[in-house]
Amino acid sequence: MITQVLILLFILFVLLTLGFFIFLHWGTRWGSTSEERALQMPGDVYLEGGPKARVSMTRAISIAAGPQTVWPWLVQLGRGAGWYSIDWLDNRGRESARHIISWIPEPKLGDASPVGYLRHIENNKALVWWLKGTKFLGALTRLVVDMRLAPENKGSRLIIRMSADAVGFTAKLALLVFQFIDSIMARSQLIGIKERVENYGLRSINPDEPETGAKDQYQLYEVIYANGERAGVSGKELAERWRQTAIEDGLIADSLTSDSG
């Protein structure tokens, strides 16, 4: 009897492990082609020379609208508009914006958010967020969020690559957990972008949820724009840390002590 139970538990363990890695294989490349996964992205160089423990996840989606219509949705993502993904998980229940928000400024190098600071911008083409190093499950990790937008027939093709490396005893575990979590959220985010663009275009008003003027209406986590203005709830996540990193890296010259507000 004990032997049979052990055999069943072993089989269950094997099946769960197999299912886990099948999910990762699907989730870390969702929607992308082999050519897109091999494509050189602007942020790929940021991890060069780093630790060997590394992951790269490339997802993509086609959108029935031109890059000029998709771009405004991309540049407000994480900059006060929320994350367009699973709001009760990554936005503490706040519903991500379903219109182009009036008060969010144009993206600038050095804008800081929970996913680092903006390090690269090509208008209507590319955005790269850079997180220089933070502790995750005991490992020191770095992260690149690389967004590439290109025309595709009469619409657009959006590619988002999440790359990370880690150092420390738990580095491989940390990256494995990161892949699992991100595989859940990233697909929802890409679909969220597509649905917003195709359903709402460039509308500036959401009649179901008009703007109140509150800078945390659509996003809980703080963002600090390059000019020092802020949105979200002050102190939520590490925007101040990433802004300081942008200052140290020479992206912006001012400091938090000289910011107003």
C-alpha positions as CSV (number, residue, x, y, z in Angstrom):
1,M,0.0,0.0,0.0
2,I,2.8,2.4,1.0
3,T,4.7,1.5,-2.2
4,Q,1.6,2.3,-4.4
5,V,1.1,5.7,-2.7
6,L,4.7,6.6,-3.3
7,I,4.5,5.6,-6.9
8,L,1.4,7.7,-7.4
9,L,3.0,10.7,-5.7
10,F,6.1,10.3,-7.9
11,I,3.9,10.2,-11.0
12,L,2.0,13.2,-9.8
13,F,5.3,15.1,-9.2
14,V,6.6,14.2,-12.7
15,L,3.3,15.3,-14.3
16,L,3.3,18.6,-12.4
17,T,6.9,19.3,-13.2
18,L,6.3,18.5,-16.9
19,G,3.2,20.7,-16.9
20,F,5.2,23.5,-15.3
21,F,7.9,23.5,-17.9
22,I,5.4,23.1,-20.8
23,F,3.7,26.2,-19.5
24,L,7.0,28.1,-19.3
25,H,7.9,27.1,-22.9
26,W,4.5,28.5,-24.0
27,G,4.4,31.5,-21.8
28,T,7.9,32.9,-22.4
29,R,7.5,33.0,-26.2
30,W,3.7,33.6,-26.5
31,G,2.7,35.0,-29.9
32,S,6.3,35.4,-31.1
33,T,8.0,33.9,-34.1
34,S,11.5,32.3,-34.1
35,E,12.6,35.3,-36.2
36,E,11.3,37.8,-33.5
37,R,12.9,35.8,-30.7
38,A,16.3,36.1,-32.6
39,L,15.8,39.8,-33.4
40,Q,18.3,42.2,-31.9
41,M,16.5,44.6,-29.6
42,P,17.9,48.0,-28.3
43,G,18.1,46.8,-24.7
44,D,19.8,43.5,-25.3
45,V,23.2,45.1,-24.8
46,Y,22.4,46.2,-21.3
47,L,23.0,42.7,-19.9
48,E,26.2,42.0,-21.8
49,G,29.1,40.9,-19.6
50,G,26.7,40.1,-16.7
51,P,26.2,36.8,-14.8
52,K,25.5,33.6,-16.7
53,A,22.1,33.0,-14.9
54,R,19.9,34.8,-17.5
55,V,16.5,34.6,-19.1
56,S,15.0,36.2,-22.2
57,M,11.3,36.1,-22.9
58,T,9.9,37.4,-26.2
59,R,6.2,37.8,-26.8
60,A,4.4,39.5,-29.6
61,I,0.9,40.5,-30.9
62,S,-0.6,42.0,-34.1
63,I,-2.8,45.0,-33.7
64,A,-5.3,46.4,-36.2
65,A,-4.1,50.0,-36.0
66,G,-1.0,51.9,-37.1
67,P,2.0,52.6,-34.8
68,Q,0.9,56.2,-34.4
69,T,-2.3,54.9,-32.7
70,V,-0.6,52.2,-30.6
71,W,2.3,54.5,-29.4
72,P,0.3,56.7,-27.0
73,W,-1.0,53.6,-25.2
74,L,2.5,52.3,-24.8
75,V,4.1,55.4,-23.5
76,Q,1.5,55.8,-20.7
77,L,1.8,52.2,-19.7
78,G,3.3,52.1,-16.2
79,R,3.6,55.9,-16.3
80,G,0.2,56.6,-14.5
81,A,-2.2,54.6,-16.7
82,G,-1.7,51.2,-15.0
83,W,-0.4,48.0,-16.6
84,Y,-3.4,46.9,-18.8
85,S,-3.0,43.4,-17.4
86,I,-4.7,41.7,-14.3
87,D,-5.5,44.8,-12.3
88,W,-6.4,43.0,-9.1
89,L,-2.9,41.5,-9.1
90,D,-0.6,44.2,-10.4
91,N,-2.6,47.4,-9.7
92,R,-4.2,46.6,-6.4
93,G,-7.7,46.7,-7.9
94,R,-7.4,50.0,-9.7
95,E,-8.7,49.7,-13.2
96,S,-6.1,50.6,-15.8
97,A,-6.9,53.5,-18.1
98,R,-9.1,52.9,-21.1
99,H,-8.4,56.2,-22.7
100,I,-5.3,58.5,-23.4
101,I,-4.8,60.3,-20.1
102,S,-4.6,64.1,-20.4
103,W,-2.0,64.8,-17.7
104,I,0.6,62.2,-18.5
105,P,3.6,64.0,-20.1
106,E,5.5,62.8,-23.1
107,P,8.1,60.1,-22.2
108,K,11.5,61.3,-21.4
109,L,14.8,59.6,-20.6
110,G,15.0,59.2,-16.8
111,D,11.3,58.7,-16.2
112,A,11.2,56.3,-13.2
113,S,8.6,53.7,-12.4
114,P,8.4,50.3,-10.6
115,V,10.2,48.6,-13.5
116,G,13.2,51.0,-13.5
117,Y,13.9,54.0,-15.6
118,L,13.4,54.9,-19.2
119,R,16.8,54.4,-20.9
120,H,16.0,54.4,-24.6
121,I,13.2,56.0,-26.7
122,E,12.6,56.0,-30.4
123,N,9.3,57.8,-31.2
124,N,6.6,55.4,-32.5
125,K,9.2,52.6,-32.6
126,A,10.8,51.6,-29.3
127,L,10.9,52.0,-25.5
128,V,13.3,50.4,-23.1
129,W,13.0,50.3,-19.3
130,W,16.1,49.5,-17.3
131,L,16.2,48.2,-13.7
132,K,19.8,48.2,-12.7
133,G,19.6,45.8,-9.7
134,T,17.3,44.7,-6.9
135,K,16.9,41.8,-4.6
136,F,14.4,39.1,-5.6
137,L,14.2,35.8,-3.6
138,G,17.6,36.4,-2.3
139,A,19.3,37.1,-5.6
140,L,20.5,40.3,-7.1
141,T,18.6,40.8,-10.3
142,R,18.7,43.2,-13.3
143,L,15.8,43.6,-15.7
144,V,15.3,45.0,-19.2
145,V,11.8,45.7,-20.6
146,D,12.2,46.1,-24.3
147,M,9.2,47.3,-26.4
148,R,9.4,47.4,-30.2
149,L,6.6,48.7,-32.4
150,A,6.7,48.3,-36.2
151,P,4.2,48.6,-39.1
152,E,2.6,45.3,-40.2
153,N,0.4,45.5,-43.3
154,K,-2.3,48.1,-42.4
155,G,-1.7,47.6,-38.7
156,S,1.2,47.1,-36.2
157,R,3.3,44.4,-34.7
158,L,4.2,44.8,-31.1
159,I,7.1,42.8,-29.6
160,I,7.9,43.0,-25.9
161,R,11.0,41.3,-24.6
162,M,11.7,40.8,-20.9
163,S,15.3,40.0,-20.2
164,A,16.8,39.5,-16.8
165,D,20.0,38.1,-15.1
166,A,20.7,37.3,-11.5
167,V,23.6,36.6,-9.2
168,G,23.6,34.7,-5.9
169,F,22.9,31.3,-4.4
170,T,19.2,31.5,-5.4
171,A,19.8,33.1,-8.9
172,K,18.4,30.2,-10.9
173,L,15.4,29.8,-8.6
174,A,14.6,33.6,-8.7
175,L,14.7,33.6,-12.5
176,L,12.5,30.5,-12.7
177,V,9.9,32.1,-10.4
178,F,10.1,35.3,-12.4
179,Q,9.5,33.5,-15.7
180,F,6.4,31.8,-14.2
181,I,4.9,35.0,-12.8
182,D,5.7,37.0,-15.9
183,S,4.3,34.4,-18.2
184,I,0.9,34.9,-16.5
185,M,0.9,38.6,-16.6
186,A,2.6,39.4,-20.0
187,R,0.0,37.6,-22.2
188,S,-2.8,39.5,-20.4
189,Q,-0.9,42.8,-20.9
190,L,-0.4,42.3,-24.7
191,I,-4.1,41.4,-25.1
192,G,-5.0,44.4,-22.9
193,I,-3.0,46.7,-25.2
194,K,-4.6,45.2,-28.3
195,E,-8.1,45.5,-27.0
196,R,-7.7,49.1,-25.9
197,V,-6.2,50.2,-29.2
198,E,-8.7,48.4,-31.4
199,N,-11.8,49.3,-29.3
200,Y,-11.0,52.9,-28.3
201,G,-8.4,54.3,-30.7
202,L,-7.1,57.6,-29.5
203,R,-10.1,58.7,-27.5
204,S,-9.2,61.2,-24.8
205,I,-12.3,60.6,-22.6
206,N,-13.7,57.5,-20.9
207,P,-17.3,58.2,-20.2
208,D,-17.5,55.2,-17.8
209,E,-14.7,56.6,-15.7
210,P,-14.0,60.3,-16.3
211,E,-10.7,61.7,-15.0
212,T,-11.0,63.1,-11.5
213,G,-7.6,64.8,-11.6
214,A,-6.2,62.4,-9.0
215,K,-2.7,61.3,-10.0
216,D,-3.3,57.8,-8.5
217,Q,-6.7,57.2,-10.2
218,Y,-5.4,54.6,-12.7
219,Q,-2.2,53.4,-11.1
220,L,-1.3,52.7,-7.5
221,Y,2.5,52.4,-7.9
222,E,4.5,55.7,-8.0
223,V,6.0,57.1,-11.2
224,I,8.4,60.1,-11.1
225,Y,8.7,61.9,-14.4
226,A,12.0,63.3,-15.6
227,N,10.9,66.8,-14.7
228,G,10.2,65.7,-11.1
229,E,6.4,65.6,-11.3
230,R,4.8,62.4,-9.8
231,A,1.8,60.1,-10.2
232,G,0.6,57.2,-8.2
233,V,0.9,56.9,-4.5
234,S,4.1,58.3,-3.1
235,G,6.5,55.7,-1.8
236,K,4.8,52.7,-3.4
237,E,7.5,50.6,-5.0
238,L,10.9,52.0,-5.8
239,A,10.5,54.8,-8.3
240,E,12.7,57.1,-6.1
241,R,15.5,54.6,-6.2
242,W,15.3,54.2,-10.0
243,R,15.2,58.0,-10.4
244,Q,18.4,58.3,-8.3
245,T,20.0,55.6,-10.5
246,A,19.1,57.6,-13.6
247,I,20.8,60.6,-12.1
248,E,23.9,58.6,-11.2
249,D,23.9,57.2,-14.8
250,G,23.8,60.7,-16.2
251,L,20.3,60.5,-17.8
252,I,19.0,63.5,-15.8
253,A,20.9,66.2,-13.9
254,D,18.5,67.2,-11.2
255,S,18.0,65.4,-7.9
256,L,15.0,64.6,-5.6
257,T,16.1,67.3,-3.2
258,S,15.5,70.0,-5.8
259,D,12.2,68.6,-7.1
260,S,9.0,70.5,-6.2
261,G,6.1,68.1,-5.4
